[in-house]
Amino acid sequence: MNTGEVINVGLYGGKGIFGGKETPLEASIINCDKHKECSYYKSGTCLAVRSPGGGGCHFGRVSTVKGYTSRARKYWDFKNKWKGHQAYGKLQAAPQKLGVIGDYVVYPYSFAVLKVEEDKSVSISDPGFWNERNVFIPREIFDIDLIRRICAYRPRAIFGGVIDSYQKETVPLFLAHLKEVLPELYDEFKVANPEYGEIDYIGRRAMLKTVAPSRVQYESKHYPQFNSEWQWTGENLVYKKGYVSDFNITKDYVVASIVLEPGDNAIITITSNDQVTENTVFVD
């Protein structure tokens, strides 16, 4: 039986973007009585929202109401009913990010596999073919010793060899997330383990309007000819150099200036740690 208030409603199914057989619409309703104690909910996300490879949540309860295809007489009544719900589309799928829900810390990362044992210890092992995505660890045992073990671990792939990306990418991201959701514990860890240095934010995605005025860049992984550089003034993006799309009004021109007024949901990739302030909001 579902408990707690409805925190999100999503509609799934229907006609596929790329064609194929139409499937009946269905409403996915999430109830939760822990959302007021949830760091994911506070950021507008939820572990229970459907997503590819999502690990689900121990607290959010999901129920599904089957609907109809567009050929059915009740299709529009069903669609309009759920789209009109006050919780429709309220939350997004949670990113792979450390979180806190009540008395539990959620560990969602790949490669280092955590398991809470019966004696309340936490074991760490290499990845296998089937691993739990979101591990719920009692907050009382999520201490600086466990954090150090997570950071120091050297996972090995199933077919052999150390997974280098864990130390290069996952550990810095884990520590950045720790600082965001459990700042006091992060500070305690840093005092005891100063060798981990300062957090590197380069490569993370953030809400543009929360970033310090700075040069921002678009960098393509595979097509550097499309790279561009802009100046973020705090209000506008001013073009500096690099690729911009063609303008159809004429073919004989040079770009003198371009000014963009970003919306509230504009996101950029951090390219310098100087762009990050205490008010910067990350989306990953």
C-alpha positions as CSV (number, residue, x, y, z in Angstrom):
1,M,0.0,0.0,0.0
2,N,1.4,3.4,-0.9
3,T,2.1,5.8,1.9
4,G,2.9,9.5,2.0
5,E,1.8,12.2,-0.4
6,V,2.0,12.1,-4.1
7,I,5.3,13.8,-5.1
8,N,5.4,13.1,-8.8
9,V,3.3,11.9,-11.7
10,G,4.7,10.9,-15.0
11,L,3.1,9.7,-18.2
12,Y,4.9,7.0,-20.3
13,G,4.1,5.1,-23.5
14,G,2.2,6.4,-26.5
15,K,3.7,6.9,-30.0
16,G,7.4,6.4,-30.2
17,I,9.5,9.3,-31.5
18,F,11.0,7.1,-34.1
19,G,7.9,5.3,-35.0
20,G,7.1,1.7,-34.2
21,K,4.1,0.3,-32.5
22,E,2.2,2.6,-30.2
23,T,1.9,1.4,-26.6
24,P,-0.9,2.4,-24.2
25,L,-0.2,5.4,-22.0
26,E,0.4,4.7,-18.4
27,A,0.6,6.9,-15.4
28,S,3.5,6.4,-12.9
29,I,2.6,7.8,-9.5
30,I,5.2,8.2,-6.8
31,N,4.2,8.4,-3.1
32,C,6.7,9.2,-0.4
33,D,6.7,10.1,3.3
34,K,10.5,10.9,3.4
35,H,10.6,13.6,0.8
36,K,11.0,16.4,3.3
37,E,14.2,14.7,4.5
38,C,15.6,14.0,1.0
39,S,18.4,15.8,-0.7
40,Y,17.3,14.6,-4.1
41,Y,13.8,16.0,-3.6
42,K,15.2,19.3,-2.5
43,S,17.0,19.6,-5.8
44,G,13.9,18.7,-7.8
45,T,14.9,15.1,-8.5
46,C,13.9,11.7,-7.3
47,L,15.4,8.2,-7.4
48,A,12.1,6.6,-8.1
49,V,11.5,8.5,-11.3
50,R,11.9,6.2,-14.3
51,S,15.3,6.4,-16.0
52,P,17.5,4.0,-17.9
53,G,19.5,2.0,-15.4
54,G,17.9,3.8,-12.5
55,G,18.3,1.9,-9.2
56,G,15.1,3.0,-7.5
57,C,14.5,4.1,-3.9
58,H,13.8,2.3,-0.6
59,F,11.3,4.9,0.4
60,G,9.4,6.1,-2.7
61,R,6.5,3.9,-3.6
62,V,5.6,3.7,-7.3
63,S,2.2,2.6,-8.6
64,T,1.2,2.4,-12.2
65,V,-2.2,3.1,-13.7
66,K,-2.7,1.5,-17.2
67,G,-4.2,3.8,-19.8
68,Y,-5.1,3.6,-23.5
69,T,-3.7,4.1,-27.0
70,S,-4.8,7.1,-29.0
71,R,-7.4,5.0,-30.8
72,A,-9.4,4.5,-27.6
73,R,-12.3,6.8,-26.7
74,K,-10.9,7.3,-23.2
75,Y,-7.4,8.2,-24.3
76,W,-7.7,12.0,-23.9
77,D,-9.7,11.8,-20.7
78,F,-6.9,9.7,-19.2
79,K,-4.1,11.9,-20.5
80,N,-5.7,15.1,-19.4
81,K,-6.5,13.8,-16.0
82,W,-2.9,13.0,-15.1
83,K,-1.4,15.9,-16.9
84,G,-3.7,18.1,-14.8
85,H,-2.4,16.6,-11.5
86,Q,-0.6,19.1,-9.3
87,A,2.5,16.7,-9.2
88,Y,2.7,16.1,-12.9
89,G,6.3,16.4,-14.1
90,K,7.3,17.9,-10.8
91,L,10.5,15.9,-10.4
92,Q,13.3,14.7,-12.8
93,A,15.2,11.5,-12.6
94,A,18.0,11.8,-10.1
95,P,21.6,12.0,-11.4
96,Q,24.2,9.5,-10.2
97,K,25.0,11.5,-7.1
98,L,25.5,10.9,-3.4
99,G,22.4,11.8,-1.4
100,V,20.8,11.8,2.0
101,I,17.4,10.5,2.8
102,G,16.4,10.6,6.4
103,D,18.9,8.5,8.4
104,Y,20.5,7.0,5.3
105,V,23.2,8.0,2.9
106,V,22.7,6.8,-0.7
107,Y,25.8,5.6,-2.6
108,P,25.1,5.3,-6.3
109,Y,28.5,5.1,-8.0
110,S,29.9,2.4,-10.3
111,F,33.1,0.3,-10.0
112,A,33.5,0.3,-6.2
113,V,30.7,-2.0,-5.0
114,L,29.5,-1.3,-1.4
115,K,27.5,-3.7,0.7
116,V,26.2,-3.2,4.3
117,E,26.9,-6.4,6.1
118,E,24.8,-7.9,8.9
119,D,27.2,-6.7,11.5
120,K,26.8,-3.1,10.3
121,S,30.2,-3.0,8.6
122,V,30.5,-2.0,5.0
123,S,32.4,-4.1,2.5
124,I,33.9,-2.8,-0.7
125,S,34.5,-5.1,-3.7
126,D,35.1,-5.0,-7.4
127,P,32.2,-4.8,-9.9
128,G,30.4,-7.8,-11.2
129,F,27.8,-8.4,-13.8
130,W,24.9,-7.5,-11.5
131,N,25.4,-4.9,-8.8
132,E,23.0,-2.9,-6.8
133,R,22.8,0.6,-8.2
134,N,21.8,2.6,-5.1
135,V,23.2,1.4,-1.8
136,F,21.5,2.7,1.3
137,I,24.0,3.1,4.2
138,P,22.9,4.0,7.7
139,R,24.2,7.5,8.3
140,E,25.7,6.5,11.7
141,I,28.3,4.2,9.9
142,F,29.0,6.5,7.0
143,D,32.1,8.0,8.6
144,I,35.4,9.4,7.6
145,D,37.0,5.9,7.8
146,L,34.5,4.6,5.2
147,I,35.0,7.7,3.0
148,R,38.8,7.1,3.1
149,R,38.3,3.5,2.1
150,I,36.1,4.5,-0.8
151,C,38.6,7.1,-2.0
152,A,41.6,4.7,-1.6
153,Y,40.0,1.7,-3.3
154,R,41.5,0.5,-6.6
155,P,38.7,-1.5,-8.4
156,R,39.6,-4.1,-11.0
157,A,37.5,-4.9,-14.0
158,I,35.8,-8.3,-14.4
159,F,38.3,-9.4,-17.0
160,G,41.4,-8.0,-15.2
161,G,43.1,-4.6,-14.9
162,V,42.7,-1.6,-12.6
163,I,39.8,0.7,-13.6
164,D,41.8,4.0,-13.8
165,S,38.7,6.1,-14.3
166,Y,37.5,5.4,-10.8
167,Q,40.4,7.3,-9.2
168,K,40.5,10.0,-12.0
169,E,36.8,10.7,-12.3
170,T,34.6,8.9,-9.7
171,V,36.5,9.8,-6.5
172,P,36.7,13.5,-7.3
173,L,33.0,13.6,-8.1
174,F,32.2,11.6,-5.0
175,L,34.1,14.1,-2.8
176,A,32.4,17.1,-4.6
177,H,29.0,15.5,-3.9
178,L,30.0,14.8,-0.3
179,K,30.9,18.5,0.2
180,E,27.5,19.5,-1.2
181,V,25.2,17.2,0.8
182,L,27.3,16.6,3.9
183,P,29.6,19.6,4.3
184,E,30.5,19.1,7.9
185,L,31.5,15.5,7.3
186,Y,33.5,16.6,4.3
187,D,35.4,19.1,6.4
188,E,36.1,16.5,9.0
189,F,37.4,14.1,6.3
190,K,39.6,16.8,4.8
191,V,41.2,17.6,8.2
192,A,42.0,14.0,8.7
193,N,43.1,13.4,5.0
194,P,44.7,16.6,3.7
195,E,46.4,14.6,0.9
196,Y,43.2,14.7,-1.1
197,G,43.7,18.4,-1.8
198,E,41.1,20.8,-3.2
199,I,38.1,19.7,-5.3
200,D,38.4,20.0,-9.0
201,Y,35.1,21.0,-10.6
202,I,36.3,21.1,-14.2
203,G,34.0,19.0,-16.4
204,R,30.9,19.3,-14.2
205,R,27.7,20.8,-15.4
206,A,26.1,23.8,-13.6
207,M,23.3,26.3,-13.9
208,L,24.8,29.2,-15.8
209,K,23.1,31.9,-13.7
210,T,24.8,30.6,-10.6
211,V,28.3,30.7,-12.1
212,A,30.7,33.6,-11.5
213,P,31.2,36.1,-14.4
214,S,33.9,34.4,-16.5
215,R,34.9,33.1,-19.9
216,V,32.8,30.0,-20.7
217,Q,33.5,27.5,-23.4
218,Y,31.8,25.0,-25.5
219,E,34.1,22.1,-26.3
220,S,33.2,19.2,-28.6
221,K,34.8,15.9,-27.8
222,H,35.1,14.7,-31.4
223,Y,34.7,17.9,-33.5
224,P,37.0,20.7,-32.2
225,Q,36.1,22.8,-35.2
226,F,32.8,23.5,-33.5
227,N,34.4,24.8,-30.2
228,S,33.4,28.4,-29.2
229,E,34.2,30.8,-26.4
230,W,31.9,33.3,-24.7
231,Q,32.1,35.9,-21.9
232,W,29.5,35.4,-19.2
233,T,28.8,38.8,-17.7
234,G,26.4,37.7,-15.1
235,E,23.5,38.7,-17.3
236,N,24.4,37.8,-20.9
237,L,26.7,35.6,-23.0
238,V,28.8,37.7,-25.3
239,Y,30.5,35.9,-28.2
240,K,34.3,36.0,-28.3
241,K,35.6,33.5,-30.8
242,G,35.1,30.1,-32.4
243,Y,32.3,28.5,-34.3
244,V,28.8,30.0,-34.7
245,S,26.0,28.8,-36.9
246,D,25.5,30.5,-40.3
247,F,23.0,33.3,-40.7
248,N,20.7,33.0,-43.7
249,I,20.0,36.7,-44.2
250,T,23.2,37.0,-46.4
251,K,26.3,35.1,-47.2
252,D,28.7,38.1,-47.2
253,Y,29.5,39.0,-43.6
254,V,31.8,38.7,-40.6
255,V,30.6,38.2,-37.0
256,A,31.1,41.5,-35.2
257,S,29.1,40.7,-32.0
258,I,26.5,38.2,-30.7
259,V,24.8,38.6,-27.4
260,L,22.6,35.9,-25.9
261,E,20.2,36.3,-23.0
262,P,20.2,32.9,-21.2
263,G,17.0,31.5,-19.7
264,D,16.8,30.3,-16.0
265,N,17.5,26.7,-17.0
266,A,20.6,27.4,-19.0
267,I,23.4,25.0,-18.3
268,I,27.2,25.1,-19.0
269,T,30.2,22.9,-18.5
270,I,32.7,24.2,-15.9
271,T,36.1,24.8,-17.6
272,S,37.8,26.6,-14.7
273,N,37.5,26.3,-10.9
274,D,37.3,30.1,-10.7
275,Q,33.8,29.9,-12.2
276,V,32.5,28.1,-9.0
277,T,31.2,30.0,-6.0
278,E,29.4,29.0,-2.9
279,N,26.1,29.7,-4.8
280,T,26.9,27.6,-7.8
281,V,24.2,24.9,-8.4
282,F,25.4,21.7,-10.1
283,V,23.1,19.5,-12.1
284,D,25.3,16.4,-12.0
